[in-house]
Amino acid sequence: MANPSTKGSKSGFVARRQWWGLFFVLPTVVFFLVFFLYPMITGIYYSFTDFTLLKPPTWVGLQNYQDLVKDRLFLTSIGVTLGFVLGSTLPVWIVSLLAALLFYQKFPARELLKLLFFSPVLPSLIVVAIVWRILLHPNGILTSVIRLVLHVPEINWLDSPTLSPLSMILINAWTIIPFYMLIWLAGLTGIPQELRDAARVDGATFSQSFLRVELPLLGPTAVFIAAISTINAFQAFTLQYAISPNRGGPIDVNTTMGLLIWKYGFQYYRMGDAATVSVILFAIIMIVTIIQLALSRGDQYSLN
Amino acid sequence: MRQKLMILVSLLTVFALTFGGCAPVQTGGAAAPSGEQAAAPVTVKLWMHNHPPRLPLDEAILAQFQKDNPNIKVESTVIPDQEWDTKLATALASGSGPDLFNQATFAIGEFQKQGILAPIDAKAAGYADQAAVYNAYESGNALLAGATFDDMLYGLPTELSAYACYTNDDLWKAAGLDPAKDFPKTWEALKDVAEKLTVRDANGAITQRGFDFKWDAGIFMLLIFNAMVQQLGGNMIDETTYTAHINTPEVKQVMQYYYDWVNTWKLGGPQYTSNRADFLAGKLATDCDFGNWGAPQMVDAKINFSIHKQPRFANAKNDNGMANYAYFFMVNSGAAPEVQQAAWKLASALTSQPGEYLDKAGLFQAKADFVASDAFKNNKIMPVFLEEMGLSTYHPRIAGFFEVADALMRARDRVLNGENMDTVLAEAETEVNDILAKAKPQ
């Protein structure tokens, strides 16, 4: 039978520990509430209002959502965003995985090359944008290289409606492939060498060993990269803002949903519409991420 | 029980921190009572966009103003140009906006529609009445029209601008041309001159443009393209009725000229470096989108330049140049009445030295007595600008300005990329009319 006095001091100890726990997580909770939850709830509220920023919002219910369904610019931005996501996910996953496989092998100057390969991740996106604007001048360095083969006077990398979105995808890939390569590399390093050795002893080729042994065990890494890269691609803004002509041009082929939110909110004084687009973008990202996680729950292999 | 109490206290703290800082958005308030001196101390929050040559002059005037008006304290902030629109709008939304700000006429339509602007307090600004303000400026009714709505003035100009054509005389002479004699009077003749001034490398790529249009922002469709349409007797945007007239012969003629410039004659295009940067770098021989404020930059860049009027079309019906635009000091209608008075007084002080501002910052404030002075008449470039301003009108001062401008730019780029002009212009007219219908003040 429990001693009543012991029971009282034990619950007091637990209460004190809970109080201190609450106290120490309070800053994080406040930060989350103020900078994440409150803006999110406010944004959802603004999506139901006519809000220009210059005057208080006026409730309009679902009017913004109804208008957006017919909004040509909004529909264009969805297509642009999906195109950018497609270009910034699957190819990036494959190339970064191949790079990780390469750097997993031992060869002379591997560490130096890995460092150089990783360097695009280091500068801010704005610096990257400024540098690439110069490189992608119609008569710039990249054109000079291509000209050795194609003999063209100029190439409109950024002003052609066809080449411009591809240029954005390539620049984005250049900055993020090294980062995902590192994550793949961490995943590869976590696979015990004995498993590879066992596969080879059983007569598996390099590709069979990779496809049948290593790749399944990279499942959790793949899920992480897929989710993060997809979310980042859907939120594309900085490159398109900094590099594309007139922030999203030409002819809005680079106007992603993120850029459209900025245009509606801070250029066109349509903050209600901007909030609506951001809610829709949030919903799309949530759905895609849930689908990805659901699909990845199939045959998952783990070392545990 | 104690645990529940602790949780409740924590949640209340979080709630207070989250919502305690919210302030109501400032809405339109009453205009300041006329002519009363604010005896109690007031603070005027002043925001200016960043124009480095102007800053030392502002600082000197602010210091003297506060000395002369010890009851008025000025909190001055200079905002980088790229951040201006975003910061101003969010500050006004949060109720922490400035009392006096230096805003361009591009946004004035929206601000006027939203009731942000206070009408001028002429007496606080040191004038007998509003008419006296117009009289104090050269062609006041025309040049202050940028801040006039329904016969009410809503600002004092910090700079009045139009574009004229600058030639890099060294590049012209290198091409065997004399800017004084050979500068073209028509757009049609400009094409031939530009070809002589264009330099290409062995691969056929342009290394020096003779002339090019300003491609890189939608507003130039309303400052430059629409002005060219007006030369032909058209007008894409009717500011009074909020209607668009884009699928017209005049627009088609200008759009065809733009198309030929890029695709037929290959003399320029949106893919090249911004005009102003290339002109200052000596890679563009003629630039027709600099205002008079550009002259100090050319002096710094050691460009040997001369100024010319804009070309007109050979079949022009109107003798206008490019659209006028301006930056005005505007007062926040949500500021307290005594602050509004102090703000107008400050605005008047900051616009009281037109000679200094033109000389040192390249900013033209069009005060009548200054324009009549020898200093102005002997100025190398200002008479050309003043003449062009007198012949031209302001760009449409509409709510939805930037959205309309971007829609027009989209149409232009579609045509440049080979889409059928009739289809594009018809669709653009529908799109812009939809934008105007939503933006129109009720």
HADDOCK unambig.tbl for C-alpha pairs under 7 A between the chains (distance, minus, plus):
assign (segid A and resid 15 and name CA) (segid B and resid 3 and name CA) 6.49 0.50 0.50
assign (segid A and resid 30 and name CA) (segid B and resid 14 and name CA) 6.00 0.50 0.50
assign (segid A and resid 34 and name CA) (segid B and resid 18 and name CA) 5.59 0.50 0.50
assign (segid A and resid 53 and name CA) (segid B and resid 89 and name CA) 5.99 0.50 0.50
assign (segid A and resid 53 and name CA) (segid B and resid 90 and name CA) 6.47 0.50 0.50
assign (segid A and resid 53 and name CA) (segid B and resid 93 and name CA) 4.84 0.50 0.50
assign (segid A and resid 54 and name CA) (segid B and resid 89 and name CA) 6.24 0.50 0.50
assign (segid A and resid 54 and name CA) (segid B and resid 92 and name CA) 5.94 0.50 0.50
assign (segid A and resid 54 and name CA) (segid B and resid 93 and name CA) 5.37 0.50 0.50
assign (segid A and resid 54 and name CA) (segid B and resid 114 and name CA) 6.42 0.50 0.50
assign (segid A and resid 55 and name CA) (segid B and resid 25 and name CA) 6.72 0.50 0.50
assign (segid A and resid 55 and name CA) (segid B and resid 27 and name CA) 6.22 0.50 0.50
assign (segid A and resid 55 and name CA) (segid B and resid 93 and name CA) 6.69 0.50 0.50
assign (segid A and resid 55 and name CA) (segid B and resid 114 and name CA) 6.46 0.50 0.50
assign (segid A and resid 56 and name CA) (segid B and resid 25 and name CA) 5.94 0.50 0.50
assign (segid A and resid 138 and name CA) (segid B and resid 271 and name CA) 6.63 0.50 0.50
assign (segid A and resid 139 and name CA) (segid B and resid 205 and name CA) 6.53 0.50 0.50
assign (segid A and resid 153 and name CA) (segid B and resid 203 and name CA) 5.09 0.50 0.50
assign (segid A and resid 153 and name CA) (segid B and resid 204 and name CA) 5.25 0.50 0.50
assign (segid A and resid 153 and name CA) (segid B and resid 205 and name CA) 4.87 0.50 0.50
assign (segid A and resid 154 and name CA) (segid B and resid 205 and name CA) 5.88 0.50 0.50
assign (segid A and resid 156 and name CA) (segid B and resid 271 and name CA) 6.09 0.50 0.50
assign (segid A and resid 158 and name CA) (segid B and resid 271 and name CA) 6.99 0.50 0.50
assign (segid A and resid 159 and name CA) (segid B and resid 270 and name CA) 6.64 0.50 0.50
assign (segid A and resid 159 and name CA) (segid B and resid 271 and name CA) 5.30 0.50 0.50
assign (segid A and resid 245 and name CA) (segid B and resid 216 and name CA) 6.31 0.50 0.50
assign (segid A and resid 246 and name CA) (segid B and resid 216 and name CA) 5.67 0.50 0.50
assign (segid A and resid 246 and name CA) (segid B and resid 217 and name CA) 5.34 0.50 0.50
assign (segid A and resid 250 and name CA) (segid B and resid 413 and name CA) 6.57 0.50 0.50
assign (segid A and resid 251 and name CA) (segid B and resid 410 and name CA) 4.96 0.50 0.50
assign (segid A and resid 251 and name CA) (segid B and resid 413 and name CA) 6.08 0.50 0.50
assign (segid A and resid 251 and name CA) (segid B and resid 414 and name CA) 6.54 0.50 0.50
assign (segid A and resid 266 and name CA) (segid B and resid 85 and name CA) 6.96 0.50 0.50
assign (segid A and resid 266 and name CA) (segid B and resid 86 and name CA) 5.47 0.50 0.50
assign (segid A and resid 267 and name CA) (segid B and resid 402 and name CA) 6.55 0.50 0.50
assign (segid A and resid 268 and name CA) (segid B and resid 400 and name CA) 6.25 0.50 0.50
assign (segid A and resid 268 and name CA) (segid B and resid 402 and name CA) 6.14 0.50 0.50
assign (segid A and resid 268 and name CA) (segid B and resid 403 and name CA) 5.69 0.50 0.50
